[in-house]
């Protein structure tokens, strides 16, 4: 049964809602990063996003991906299969970058170098792209 009125199962609707919450958490964390001297709050918020996303990957997305591998292999030429493959590739990259940033910058200092800011922005961009690809996957499989 779908909670969003689509063909998706309950768990996938719940995951979509969780991903929307996570992206809001990320934007909130970015807001605190822009405010000078709010790095500890920023770090805690981003750590929460990393943990929530890791749980989502382990409990929902990875099992679904592994159960769909034969389907994806048989439909590899279709555009939605390409997006379905790109989504976890970028997702893994984004999650690894996020974990690395949170782990290496904890506790956050009051000064960060320019290279760290670029890495954070890159990680945020990868995460946003992954979110958009996931949204496209959801729409193409459960709405269209």
Secondary structure, 3 states (H helix, E strand, C coil): CCCCCCCCCHHHHHHHHHHHHHHHHHHHHHHHHHCCCCHHHHHHHHHHHHHHHHHHHHHHHHHHHHHCHHHHHHCCCCHHHHHHHHHHHHHHHHHHHHHHHHHHCCCCCCCCCHHHHHHHHHHHHHHHHHHHHHHHHHHHHHCC
